[in-house]
Amino acid sequence: MILLTNNEGTLGVPTTARMLSEGAHALDSIEAGIRIIEADPSVRTVGRGGWPNLLCEMELDACMMDGTTLRSGAVGALQGYLHPVSVAREIMHRLPHELLVGQGAARFAHEIGAEPADNLIPDSKRAWQQWFDHQVPDAIKRAWPDAPLAELCRHAIDPEVGRDTTVFLAHDQAGDICSGTSTSGWGWKYPGRLGDSPIVGAGSYADTRYGAAACTGAGEMTIRCCTARSIVLYMKQGASVADAVREAVEDMRALKGGLISRVTIHAIDTKGNHKTVAVNGAGDNKYWLWEGQGDPRLLPAEPIVITSVATRPTTTTPYTRP
């Protein structure tokens, strides 16, 4: 057995590891761990307490994948519900679809009796209001909310606290490999923006025959490279998990234009091996590893620099087109 998750998975690691040790299925274990993170406002980029979009609306994304059946369930831009990861799992079980977004995702969540919630906590509203008051031009304020937003989404960041999506990869006692992700996405994003988290093959992918991978950070990069699926495919072709991750990093070197920032890649194979690297990381990225016994360990990700692009944008130094 093995469990791999990023630092944002801290709150859920003990529960997921315990359930795996007790023989629970990887999907059940992952879902239980992620639900804890989604409900805790101290994790500022997942679930309740995450950062809102440009209109100060909370839009949540999540995905679960069963590596044995290759079925997945995902939600994007879900508003008004506490646990997008559970809604995503129910899509897998109840629908012939793999992904629901926006109003359709919310309709489905209501239909299945998912727990409703106002995920915008006062501190997130405070940070958004401070940005709005000091960074939005007066002409746009006067037209708000029916104002052009394209230039404002250059301010898309994790305000004040820069953290990530949470990702879980698990190999259970029965041999099944599964993945799960959940996020509120970028703060100050354009309404309706989807990152890689709900996109199977970009933000996560699991295949019990070979392994699994999941990514955090600038999802625009992993969408363009289909990073998670590529890693599993490289393993299918015979690469070790470490070599597969390095090949995926090499793929990112081909990116030109658009957003090029930082990505942390997590991967496991079928033999209990793993690899975690921080692409353009500053050396402070951490991840949790549990190998079937004892306590989970917090370890440093290997930093790999692929570009000299300047540091990530802030509300006063927004992203600019190349």
C-alpha positions in Angstrom: 0.0 0.0 0.0 1.0 3.6 -0.5 -0.5 7.0 -0.1 0.9 10.2 -1.6 -0.5 13.6 -1.1 0.7 17.2 -1.2 1.2 19.5 1.8 -2.4 20.7 1.5 -3.4 17.1 2.3 -2.1 17.4 5.8 -5.4 17.4 7.6 -6.7 14.4 5.7 -3.6 12.2 5.6 -4.3 10.4 9.0 -7.8 9.5 8.1 -6.9 8.2 4.6 -3.9 6.2 5.9 -6.0 4.7 8.7 -8.8 3.6 6.3 -6.3 2.1 3.9 -4.6 0.2 6.8 -8.1 -1.2 7.8 -8.7 -2.5 4.3 -10.9 0.2 2.9 -11.1 0.8 -0.9 -8.8 3.5 -2.2 -11.7 5.6 -3.4 -13.4 5.6 0.0 -10.2 6.4 1.7 -9.3 9.3 -0.6 -12.8 10.8 -0.5 -12.8 10.7 3.3 -9.5 12.5 3.5 -10.4 15.2 1.0 -13.7 15.9 2.6 -11.9 16.8 5.8 -9.8 19.3 3.9 -12.7 20.8 2.0 -14.6 21.5 5.2 -11.7 23.2 7.0 -11.3 27.0 6.2 -7.6 27.0 7.2 -6.8 25.4 3.8 -7.3 28.5 1.7 -7.3 26.9 -1.8 -9.7 24.0 -1.2 -13.4 24.0 -0.4 -14.7 26.4 2.3 -12.3 29.2 2.8 -10.8 29.1 -0.7 -10.4 32.2 -2.8 -13.3 33.6 -4.9 -13.3 34.5 -8.6 -13.3 38.1 -9.9 -17.0 38.5 -9.0 -16.4 37.3 -5.4 -18.1 33.9 -6.1 -16.8 30.6 -4.9 -16.4 28.1 -7.7 -15.0 24.6 -6.7 -13.5 21.9 -8.9 -12.9 18.2 -8.0 -12.2 14.8 -9.6 -12.0 11.2 -8.6 -10.7 8.3 -10.8 -10.9 4.6 -10.3 -7.8 3.1 -11.9 -9.3 -0.4 -12.2 -12.3 0.6 -14.2 -10.9 3.8 -15.7 -14.1 5.5 -14.7 -13.9 9.1 -13.4 -16.2 11.7 -12.0 -15.5 15.4 -12.0 -17.1 18.7 -11.3 -16.1 22.2 -12.4 -17.1 25.7 -11.3 -19.5 24.2 -8.7 -21.2 26.8 -6.5 -23.1 26.4 -3.3 -21.9 22.9 -2.0 -19.4 21.9 0.6 -17.9 18.7 -0.8 -17.2 18.8 -4.6 -15.2 15.6 -4.3 -18.3 13.7 -3.2 -20.4 15.2 -6.0 -17.7 14.1 -8.4 -17.7 10.6 -7.1 -21.5 10.4 -7.4 -21.2 11.5 -11.1 -19.0 8.4 -11.5 -21.6 6.1 -9.9 -24.9 7.6 -11.2 -24.3 9.1 -14.6 -22.9 8.0 -18.0 -20.9 11.3 -18.0 -17.5 12.0 -16.6 -17.7 15.8 -16.0 -20.4 18.3 -15.1 -19.8 22.0 -14.7 -21.5 25.2 -13.5 -25.3 25.1 -13.2 -25.5 21.5 -14.3 -23.1 20.4 -11.6 -25.1 22.4 -9.0 -28.4 20.9 -10.2 -27.0 17.4 -9.9 -25.6 18.2 -6.4 -29.1 19.3 -5.3 -30.6 16.2 -6.9 -28.5 13.8 -4.9 -28.9 15.7 -1.6 -25.3 17.0 -1.4 -24.6 19.2 1.5 -25.2 22.9 0.6 -22.8 25.6 1.9 -21.8 29.2 1.6 -18.0 28.6 1.1 -17.1 32.3 1.1 -15.7 33.0 4.6 -15.4 36.5 5.9 -11.6 36.7 5.5 -11.8 35.7 1.9 -14.5 38.4 1.3 -12.2 40.9 3.1 -9.3 40.1 0.9 -11.4 40.4 -2.2 -12.9 43.7 -1.1 -9.4 45.1 -0.4 -8.4 44.1 -3.9 -11.6 45.6 -5.4 -11.2 48.9 -3.5 -7.5 49.4 -4.3 -6.9 47.8 -7.7 -10.0 48.1 -9.7 -10.3 51.3 -11.8 -13.1 53.6 -10.9 -14.7 53.3 -14.4 -15.0 49.6 -14.0 -16.3 49.9 -10.4 -19.2 52.1 -11.7 -20.2 49.4 -14.2 -19.8 46.5 -11.8 -20.6 43.7 -12.1 -21.5 44.2 -15.8 -17.9 45.3 -16.6 -15.2 43.8 -18.8 -13.1 41.4 -16.8 -10.5 40.2 -19.2 -7.8 42.6 -18.0 -8.6 42.1 -14.4 -8.0 38.3 -14.5 -4.3 39.1 -15.0 -4.5 39.6 -11.2 -5.4 36.0 -10.7 -3.3 34.7 -7.8 -3.6 33.1 -4.4 -4.0 36.3 -2.4 -1.8 36.6 0.7 -1.4 32.8 1.1 0.1 31.0 -1.9 -1.0 27.4 -1.7 -2.4 24.6 -3.9 -5.0 22.2 -4.9 -5.0 19.0 -2.8 -4.2 15.8 -4.6 -4.4 12.2 -3.2 -2.9 9.0 -4.9 -3.5 5.7 -3.2 -2.8 2.0 -3.7 -5.0 -0.1 -1.5 -4.7 -3.7 0.0 -6.8 -5.1 -2.9 -4.3 -3.7 -5.4 -6.6 -0.9 -6.7 -4.9 2.4 -7.6 -7.1 5.6 -7.4 -6.7 9.4 -7.5 -8.6 12.4 -6.1 -8.3 16.1 -6.4 -10.1 19.2 -5.0 -9.6 22.9 -5.3 -11.1 26.4 -5.3 -8.7 27.2 -8.1 -7.0 30.6 -8.6 -8.1 33.5 -6.6 -9.5 36.3 -8.7 -9.9 34.0 -11.7 -12.2 34.7 -14.6 -15.7 33.3 -13.8 -16.0 29.8 -15.2 -12.2 29.2 -15.4 -11.3 25.5 -15.0 -7.8 24.5 -14.1 -6.4 21.0 -14.4 -8.0 19.5 -11.3 -11.4 18.5 -12.9 -9.8 17.5 -16.2 -8.9 13.8 -16.4 -5.4 13.3 -17.8 -4.2 16.8 -17.0 -4.6 17.2 -13.2 -4.8 13.5 -12.3 -4.9 10.1 -13.8 -5.0 6.6 -12.4 -4.5 3.2 -14.0 -4.2 0.1 -11.7 -2.0 -1.6 -14.3 0.7 1.0 -14.2 0.3 3.8 -11.6 -1.1 7.2 -11.1 -0.1 10.9 -11.2 -1.6 14.2 -10.0 -0.5 17.8 -10.3 -0.8 21.1 -8.4 0.1 24.6 -9.3 -0.5 26.3 -12.7 -3.1 24.0 -14.2 -2.9 25.8 -17.5 0.5 24.2 -18.0 -0.5 20.6 -17.3 -3.7 21.0 -19.4 -1.4 21.9 -22.4 0.8 18.9 -21.8 -1.8 16.4 -20.5 0.8 15.8 -17.8 -0.9 13.2 -15.5 -1.9 10.9 -18.4 1.5 11.3 -20.0 3.3 10.1 -16.8 1.1 6.9 -16.7 1.7 6.4 -20.4 5.4 6.7 -20.0 5.2 4.0 -17.2 3.1 1.8 -19.5 6.0 2.1 -22.1 8.4 0.8 -19.5 9.8 3.9 -17.8 10.3 3.9 -14.0 8.1 6.3 -12.1 11.1 8.7 -11.7 11.9 8.6 -15.4 8.3 9.0 -16.3 8.0 12.2 -14.2 11.2 13.5 -15.7 9.9 12.9 -19.3 6.7 14.9 -18.3 8.9 17.7 -17.1 10.8 17.7 -20.4 7.4 18.0 -22.2 6.8 21.2 -20.3 10.0 22.8 -21.6 8.3 23.0 -25.0 5.7 25.4 -23.7 5.9 28.8 -25.3 3.7 31.8 -24.4 0.7 31.7 -22.1 1.1 31.2 -18.4 4.3 29.5 -17.5 4.7 29.3 -13.7 5.2 26.5 -11.2 3.8 22.9 -11.0 4.3 20.1 -8.5 4.0 16.6 -9.9 3.2 13.6 -7.8 3.3 10.0 -9.1 3.2 6.4 -7.9 3.7 3.0 -9.6 2.4 -0.4 -8.9 5.4 -1.5 -6.9 5.3 1.1 -4.1 7.7 3.5 -5.7 6.9 7.2 -6.0 8.3 10.5 -7.3 7.4 14.1 -6.4 9.1 17.1 -8.2 8.4 20.8 -8.0 8.8 22.4 -11.4 10.0 25.9 -11.0 9.7 25.4 -7.3 11.7 27.4 -4.8 12.8 24.3 -2.8 10.1 24.7 -0.1 7.5 22.3 -1.6 6.6 19.4 0.7 4.5 16.2 0.3 3.2 13.4 2.5 4.2 9.8 2.0 2.6 6.8 3.8 4.0 3.3 2.8 1.5 1.0 4.5 2.8 1.1 8.1 3.9 3.6 10.7 3.1 7.3 10.4 3.0 9.4 7.3 6.2 11.3 6.6 6.5 14.9 5.3 9.2 15.0 2.7 10.7 17.7 0.4 9.9 17.6 -3.3 12.8 17.7 -5.7 13.0 21.2 -7.3 13.5 21.3 -11.1 13.9 24.7 -12.9 12.7 24.7 -16.5 12.3 28.4 -17.2 13.6 31.8 -16.0 10.1 33.3 -16.0 9.8 35.9 -13.2 8.2 35.1 -9.9 4.4 34.5 -9.8 2.1 37.5 -10.1 0.7 39.5 -7.2 -2.2 42.0 -7.0 0.3 44.8 -7.7 2.5 42.9 -10.2 -0.1 41.0 -12.3 0.5 38.4 -15.0 1.5 39.9 -18.3 1.4 38.4 -21.8 4.8 37.6 -23.2 
